[in-house]
Amino acid sequence: MNEVIRTTCAYCGVGCGIRATVTGERAVRIEGDPDHPANRGRLCSKGTHLGETVGLEGRLLHPMIGLKRASWDKALNLVAKRFRDTIARHGPGSVAFYVSGQLLTEDYYVANKLMKGFIGTANIDTNSRLCMSSAVAGHNRAFGEDVVPASYDDLDAADLIVLVGSNTAWCHPIVYQRIRARCEAGAKLVVIDPRRTETAEEADLHLAIRPGSDVALMNGLLHWCREAGAIDEAYLAAHVATPENFWVEVGEGSDLWSVARVCDVPPSDLRRFYELFAATPRTVTMFSQGVNQALSGTDQVNAILNVHLATGRIGKPGSAPFSITGQPNAMGGREVGGLASTLAAHMDFAPENRDLVQRFWASPVIAQKPGLKAVDLFRSIGEGRIKALWVMATNPAVSMPDAGRVREALAGCPFVVISDVIERTDSADYAHVR
């Protein structure tokens, strides 16, 4: 009997369970895991064809120094020597790691520990910064830590599902199947997106708001809920700190007609959404990159969270704000501290946290303050302040904003290491060691 391995799809943030049956030397048969809570046996086209990725075509099969094959010992010794010499000459702040939501949590953990606890700087950031940092900051503002107070089971209990800045049908197909199944059972679907996406095509209501007007939309919803008596005053009194003059400030310019004008949507559609939300206690609001990658992304996240907190739609089945990530392990990296702005386990750089983490790691040093975030990190490479960079499981020459400048920075960096399964990527062209 062929061996069956239970594993996880590595594509998007849904985290579908897979049963992989080994059928040959480099061949597997892929099936959805019916016992996995994320997908219950279903797979999208990407997951279904994962078996095609186990071949050797295009793979980096051994370490490379420049264009020459090298042994693991020789390659790793060179990386260690160049990083050690750079730190000795220019200080720990002269080196950096740029890591990825494609990493396993364990890999994230050890990379973070190496940089912050043994090199002694927090110059480790991740491509999750580009897609999730607004959600991280919004959760920290609202809850005091980076938590997502929801699960997929909430979708099965919701009577209203609101998708904000998410083309779920394309980007998270299995979650979207779950949403459609709930809608067929009677739930309503509202899509808030400037674009007319495939997801919007199937919505009960599509609000094609003006880009960047999400805060006005949600503040208007909050004002409407208060006027409609949908605020959970008991929950607010028991669990939520409401700043002085909060309701006065939220109410300014938040009447239906003003919000419709700011958002550039018909007042009748806006009223329909507000009435539906106010009348439906079991509401899940899912938000993704359209919110998180906005200029005012953190404020947009908080505007969504505020509505759920004020109406008590949190911590109950079918009632939750739900940040859905783009990558398979953006959250894992956030949990173990793979961001320049946190130390580990959601802790900041307060003295007591530094002491606790250093003792736990038994490390010789500990980072004293936040490090360079992704965009600033590559800017510092371009300015010559970062002189050794290790990129793990990502391709910043393609995926970073202002890619031309990122390529210039990589080209000018004295020492670049790339860890990837693929032999040739745009970033690998700049590597001294792969």
C-alpha positions as CSV (number, residue, x, y, z in Angstrom):
1,M,0.0,0.0,0.0
2,N,1.4,3.4,-0.9
3,E,2.2,5.8,1.9
4,V,-0.3,8.6,2.6
5,I,1.1,11.8,4.0
6,R,-1.2,14.4,5.6
7,T,0.1,17.9,4.8
8,T,-1.0,21.4,4.0
9,C,-1.3,23.3,0.8
10,A,1.4,26.0,0.5
11,Y,-0.4,28.4,-1.8
12,C,-2.8,30.9,-0.2
13,G,-3.8,31.8,3.3
14,V,-6.6,29.3,3.7
15,G,-4.3,26.5,4.7
16,C,-6.2,23.5,3.1
17,G,-5.4,20.1,4.3
18,I,-4.1,17.6,1.8
19,R,-3.6,13.8,1.6
20,A,-0.6,13.1,-0.6
21,T,-0.1,9.5,-1.7
22,V,3.4,8.7,-2.9
23,T,3.0,6.8,-6.2
24,G,6.6,6.9,-7.5
25,E,10.1,8.2,-7.0
26,R,9.0,11.8,-7.6
27,A,5.3,11.4,-8.1
28,V,2.4,11.9,-5.7
29,R,-1.4,11.8,-6.0
30,I,-3.1,14.8,-4.3
31,E,-6.5,14.7,-2.6
32,G,-8.2,17.0,-0.2
33,D,-8.2,15.9,3.4
34,P,-11.9,15.4,4.4
35,D,-10.9,15.7,8.1
36,H,-9.2,19.1,7.8
37,P,-11.3,22.0,9.3
38,A,-10.2,24.5,6.6
39,N,-11.4,22.7,3.5
40,R,-13.2,19.5,4.5
41,G,-11.7,17.7,1.5
42,R,-12.2,20.4,-1.1
43,L,-9.3,21.8,-3.2
44,C,-9.1,24.5,-5.7
45,S,-7.2,24.1,-9.0
46,K,-3.9,25.1,-7.5
47,G,-4.1,22.6,-4.7
48,T,-5.4,19.9,-7.0
49,H,-2.3,20.2,-9.2
50,L,0.3,20.3,-6.4
51,G,1.6,17.0,-7.6
52,E,3.1,18.7,-10.6
53,T,5.5,20.7,-8.4
54,V,7.5,17.8,-7.0
55,G,9.6,17.3,-10.2
56,L,13.1,18.5,-10.5
57,E,12.7,20.9,-13.4
58,G,14.0,24.3,-12.6
59,R,15.0,23.3,-9.0
60,L,18.1,24.5,-7.3
61,L,19.6,21.1,-6.4
62,H,22.8,22.1,-4.6
63,P,24.4,25.3,-3.2
64,M,26.0,27.7,-5.6
65,I,28.8,30.2,-4.9
66,G,28.6,32.6,-7.8
67,L,28.1,30.4,-10.9
68,K,29.9,27.4,-9.4
69,R,28.5,24.4,-7.5
70,A,29.7,24.2,-3.9
71,S,29.4,21.8,-1.0
72,W,27.0,22.7,1.9
73,D,29.9,23.2,4.3
74,K,31.8,25.5,1.9
75,A,28.7,27.6,1.1
76,L,27.6,27.9,4.8
77,N,31.1,28.6,6.0
78,L,31.3,31.5,3.5
79,V,28.0,32.9,4.5
80,A,29.0,32.7,8.2
81,K,32.4,34.3,7.5
82,R,31.0,37.2,5.4
83,F,28.3,38.0,8.0
84,R,30.7,37.7,10.9
85,D,33.3,40.0,9.2
86,T,30.6,42.5,8.3
87,I,29.3,42.6,11.8
88,A,32.8,43.0,13.3
89,R,33.6,45.8,10.9
90,H,30.3,47.7,10.7
91,G,28.2,46.5,13.7
92,P,25.2,44.2,13.8
93,G,23.0,46.8,12.2
94,S,24.8,46.4,8.9
95,V,23.2,43.0,8.2
96,A,19.6,42.0,7.5
97,F,17.3,39.1,6.8
98,Y,14.3,39.4,4.4
99,V,12.0,36.4,5.0
100,S,8.6,35.2,3.8
101,G,5.1,34.1,4.6
102,Q,6.1,31.0,2.6
103,L,8.3,29.8,5.4
104,L,7.3,27.2,8.0
105,T,6.7,28.6,11.5
106,E,9.7,26.7,12.7
107,D,12.0,28.3,10.1
108,Y,10.6,31.7,10.9
109,Y,11.3,31.1,14.5
110,V,15.0,30.1,14.1
111,A,15.7,32.9,11.6
112,N,14.2,35.4,14.1
113,K,16.1,33.9,17.0
114,L,19.4,34.0,15.0
115,M,19.0,37.6,14.0
116,K,17.6,39.1,17.3
117,G,19.2,36.8,19.9
118,F,22.6,36.0,18.4
119,I,23.4,38.8,15.9
120,G,21.7,41.3,18.1
121,T,19.7,43.5,15.7
122,A,16.0,43.4,14.7
123,N,16.8,43.9,11.0
124,I,14.6,40.9,10.0
125,D,11.4,41.7,8.1
126,T,9.1,39.8,5.9
127,N,7.0,40.1,2.7
128,S,4.1,39.7,5.1
129,R,4.8,43.3,5.9
130,L,3.5,44.2,2.5
131,C,0.2,42.4,2.8
132,M,-0.6,42.2,6.6
133,S,1.1,45.0,8.5
134,S,-2.0,47.1,8.5
135,A,-4.0,44.3,10.0
136,V,-1.3,43.7,12.6
137,A,-1.3,47.4,13.6
138,G,-5.1,47.5,13.6
139,H,-5.4,44.4,15.8
140,N,-2.8,45.9,18.2
141,R,-4.7,49.1,18.5
142,A,-8.0,47.5,19.1
143,F,-7.1,44.4,21.2
144,G,-3.7,45.1,22.6
145,E,-2.2,42.3,20.6
146,D,-2.3,40.8,17.1
147,V,-5.2,38.4,17.2
148,V,-7.9,37.4,14.6
149,P,-11.1,36.8,16.7
150,A,-12.7,34.5,14.2
151,S,-12.6,31.0,12.6
152,Y,-13.9,29.5,9.4
153,D,-16.8,27.9,11.4
154,D,-18.1,31.5,11.9
155,L,-18.9,31.5,8.1
156,D,-21.2,28.6,8.6
157,A,-23.2,30.4,11.2
158,A,-23.4,33.9,9.6
159,D,-26.5,35.4,8.2
160,L,-24.6,38.3,6.6
161,I,-21.1,38.1,5.1
162,V,-19.4,41.3,4.1
163,L,-16.2,41.1,1.9
164,V,-14.1,44.2,2.0
165,G,-11.3,44.6,-0.5
166,S,-11.2,40.9,-1.3
167,N,-11.8,39.0,-4.6
168,T,-12.4,35.9,-2.6
169,A,-13.6,33.8,-5.5
170,W,-10.1,34.1,-7.1
171,C,-7.8,34.5,-4.2
172,H,-9.3,32.1,-1.6
173,P,-11.5,29.8,-3.7
174,I,-12.2,27.2,-0.9
175,V,-13.3,29.8,1.5
176,Y,-15.5,31.3,-1.2
177,Q,-17.1,27.9,-1.8
178,R,-17.9,27.9,1.9
179,I,-19.4,31.4,1.6
180,R,-21.5,30.4,-1.4
181,A,-22.8,27.3,0.4
182,R,-23.9,29.5,3.3
183,C,-25.5,32.0,0.9
184,E,-27.5,29.1,-0.7
185,A,-28.8,28.4,2.8
186,G,-30.1,32.0,3.1
187,A,-27.2,34.2,4.1
188,K,-26.7,37.6,2.3
189,L,-23.4,38.6,0.7
190,V,-22.2,42.2,0.4
191,V,-19.0,42.9,-1.5
192,I,-17.2,46.3,-1.0
193,D,-14.7,46.8,-3.8
194,P,-14.1,49.5,-6.3
195,R,-13.7,46.8,-9.0
196,R,-16.5,44.6,-10.4
197,T,-14.8,41.3,-9.7
198,E,-16.1,37.8,-10.1
199,T,-16.9,37.8,-6.4
200,A,-18.9,41.0,-6.8
201,E,-20.9,39.5,-9.7
202,E,-22.5,37.0,-7.3
203,A,-23.1,39.3,-4.4
204,D,-26.6,40.4,-3.2
205,L,-25.1,43.9,-3.1
206,H,-22.0,45.4,-4.6
207,L,-20.8,48.7,-3.3
208,A,-18.2,50.0,-5.8
209,I,-16.8,52.7,-3.4
210,R,-14.3,55.3,-4.3
211,P,-10.8,53.9,-3.5
212,G,-9.7,55.0,-0.1
213,S,-13.1,55.8,1.2
214,D,-13.5,52.7,3.5
215,V,-13.1,54.7,6.7
216,A,-15.9,57.0,5.8
217,L,-18.1,54.0,4.8
218,M,-17.5,52.2,8.1
219,N,-17.8,55.3,10.3
220,G,-21.1,56.0,8.5
221,L,-22.2,52.5,9.3
222,L,-21.2,52.9,12.9
223,H,-23.2,56.2,13.1
224,W,-26.2,54.5,11.4
225,C,-26.1,51.6,13.9
226,R,-26.1,54.0,16.8
227,E,-29.1,55.9,15.4
228,A,-30.9,52.6,14.7
229,G,-30.3,51.4,18.3
230,A,-28.0,48.5,17.2
231,I,-25.2,49.5,19.6
232,D,-24.5,46.9,22.3
233,E,-24.3,49.3,25.2
234,A,-23.8,46.5,27.8
235,Y,-20.9,45.0,25.9
236,L,-19.3,48.5,25.5
237,A,-19.6,49.2,29.2
238,A,-18.2,45.9,30.2
239,H,-15.4,45.4,27.7
240,V,-14.5,48.4,25.5
241,A,-12.9,51.7,26.3
242,T,-14.7,54.5,24.4
243,P,-12.6,57.7,24.0
244,E,-14.1,61.0,25.1
245,N,-16.1,62.7,22.3
246,F,-15.8,59.5,20.2
247,W,-19.4,59.5,19.1
248,V,-19.5,63.2,18.4
249,E,-16.4,62.8,16.1
250,V,-17.7,59.7,14.4
251,G,-21.0,61.5,13.7
252,E,-19.4,64.4,12.0
253,G,-20.0,64.1,8.2
254,S,-21.3,60.5,8.7
255,D,-24.9,61.0,7.6
256,L,-26.1,58.9,4.8
257,W,-26.0,61.6,2.1
258,S,-22.5,62.8,3.0
259,V,-21.1,59.3,3.1
260,A,-22.7,58.4,-0.2
261,R,-21.1,61.5,-1.8
262,V,-17.6,60.7,-0.3
263,C,-17.8,57.0,-1.3
264,D,-19.4,57.8,-4.7
265,V,-22.2,55.2,-4.4
266,P,-26.0,55.6,-4.7
267,P,-27.6,56.6,-1.4
268,S,-30.2,53.9,-1.9
269,D,-27.5,51.2,-2.1
270,L,-25.7,52.6,0.9
271,R,-29.0,52.6,2.9
272,R,-29.7,49.0,1.9
273,F,-26.3,47.9,3.3
274,Y,-26.6,49.9,6.5
275,E,-30.1,48.6,7.2
276,L,-29.1,45.0,6.4
277,F,-26.0,45.2,8.7
278,A,-28.0,46.9,11.6
279,A,-30.7,44.2,11.4
280,T,-28.4,41.2,11.2
281,P,-26.5,40.3,14.4
282,R,-24.8,37.3,12.9
283,T,-22.4,39.2,10.6
284,V,-18.9,38.3,9.5
285,T,-16.8,41.0,7.9
286,M,-13.8,39.6,6.0
287,F,-11.1,42.0,4.8
288,S,-8.0,41.3,2.8
289,Q,-5.4,43.1,0.6
290,G,-7.7,45.8,-0.7
291,V,-7.8,47.1,2.9
292,N,-4.4,46.1,4.2
293,Q,-2.4,47.6,1.3
294,A,-4.1,51.0,1.3
295,L,-2.3,54.1,2.3
296,S,-4.6,54.4,5.4
297,G,-4.9,50.6,5.8
298,T,-4.6,50.6,9.6
299,D,-7.3,53.2,10.0
300,Q,-9.5,51.1,7.6
301,V,-8.9,48.0,9.7
302,N,-9.8,49.9,12.9
303,A,-13.0,51.3,11.3
304,I,-14.1,47.7,10.6
305,L,-13.2,46.5,14.1
306,N,-14.9,49.5,15.7
307,V,-18.2,48.6,14.1
308,H,-18.0,45.0,15.4
309,L,-17.0,46.0,18.9
310,A,-19.7,48.7,19.2
311,T,-22.4,46.3,18.1
312,G,-21.1,43.4,20.1
313,R,-20.5,41.3,17.0
314,I,-17.4,39.6,18.2
315,G,-16.7,36.4,20.2
316,K,-20.0,34.9,19.2
317,P,-20.7,32.2,16.5
318,G,-21.3,33.9,13.1
319,S,-20.3,37.3,14.4
320,A,-16.7,38.5,13.8
321,P,-14.3,40.7,12.0
322,F,-12.0,38.4,10.0
323,S,-8.7,39.3,8.5
324,I,-7.8,36.8,5.8
325,T,-4.2,36.6,4.9
326,G,-2.7,36.3,1.4
327,Q,0.1,33.8,2.1
328,P,0.0,30.4,3.8
329,N,2.0,31.4,6.8
330,A,1.8,35.2,7.3
331,M,0.2,34.5,10.7
332,G,2.8,32.0,11.7
333,G,5.6,34.5,11.2
334,R,3.7,37.1,13.2
335,E,3.2,34.6,16.1
336,V,7.0,33.9,16.4
337,G,8.2,37.5,15.9
338,G,9.4,37.4,12.2
339,L,8.8,41.2,11.9
340,A,11.2,44.0,12.5
341,S,8.7,45.7,14.9
342,T,8.2,42.8,17.4
343,L,10.6,40.8,19.4
344,A,8.9,37.4,19.7
345,A,5.4,36.0,20.5
346,H,3.8,39.4,19.9
347,M,6.1,41.1,22.5
348,D,7.6,44.5,22.0
349,F,11.1,45.7,22.9
350,A,10.2,46.7,26.5
351,P,13.1,46.0,28.9
352,E,11.2,43.2,30.7
353,N,10.4,41.5,27.4
354,R,14.0,41.7,26.2
355,D,15.2,40.1,29.4
356,L,12.5,37.4,29.2
357,V,13.3,36.4,25.6
358,Q,17.1,36.5,26.1
359,R,16.8,34.2,29.1
360,F,14.5,31.8,27.2
361,W,16.8,31.7,24.2
362,A,20.0,31.6,26.4
363,S,21.4,34.0,23.8
364,P,24.5,36.2,24.2
365,V,22.8,39.4,23.0
366,I,19.3,40.7,22.4
367,A,18.0,43.3,20.0
368,Q,17.3,46.5,21.8
369,K,14.9,48.2,19.5
370,P,12.8,47.6,16.3
371,G,14.7,47.1,13.1
372,L,14.2,48.2,9.5
373,K,10.9,47.4,8.0
374,A,10.7,46.0,4.4
375,V,10.7,49.2,2.4
376,D,13.2,51.0,4.7
377,L,15.4,47.9,4.7
378,F,15.8,47.9,0.9
379,R,16.3,51.7,1.0
380,S,19.1,51.2,3.5
381,I,20.7,48.6,1.3
382,G,20.6,51.1,-1.6
383,E,22.2,53.7,0.6
384,G,25.0,51.4,1.6
385,R,24.1,51.0,5.3
386,I,23.1,47.3,5.0
387,K,26.1,45.4,3.6
388,A,25.0,41.8,3.9
389,L,21.5,40.5,3.2
390,W,20.0,37.0,3.4
391,V,16.7,36.6,1.5
392,M,14.7,33.5,2.3
393,A,11.9,32.0,0.2
394,T,10.8,35.2,-1.6
395,N,11.6,37.2,-4.7
396,P,11.9,40.9,-3.7
397,A,13.2,42.0,-7.1
398,V,9.6,41.2,-8.4
399,S,7.4,41.6,-5.4
400,M,8.6,44.7,-3.6
401,P,7.2,48.1,-4.4
402,D,9.5,50.3,-6.6
403,A,11.1,47.1,-8.0
404,G,13.6,49.0,-10.1
405,R,15.2,50.6,-7.0
406,V,15.2,47.3,-5.2
407,R,17.1,45.7,-8.0
408,E,19.6,48.6,-7.9
409,A,20.0,48.0,-4.2
410,L,20.6,44.3,-4.6
411,A,23.1,44.9,-7.4
412,G,25.1,47.2,-5.1
413,C,25.0,45.1,-1.9
414,P,28.4,43.7,-1.1
415,F,27.0,40.3,-0.1
416,V,23.7,38.7,-0.9
417,V,22.5,35.2,0.0
418,I,19.3,33.8,-1.5
419,S,17.6,30.7,-0.1
420,D,15.1,29.3,-2.6
421,V,14.0,26.0,-4.1
422,I,14.1,27.6,-7.6
423,E,17.4,27.8,-9.5
424,R,16.7,31.0,-11.4
425,T,14.6,33.9,-10.0
426,D,14.9,37.6,-10.6
427,S,16.5,38.1,-7.2
428,A,18.8,35.1,-7.6
429,D,20.6,37.0,-10.4
430,Y,22.0,39.3,-7.7
431,A,23.1,36.5,-5.3
432,H,26.7,35.8,-4.3
433,V,25.5,32.5,-2.6
434,R,22.4,30.6,-3.4
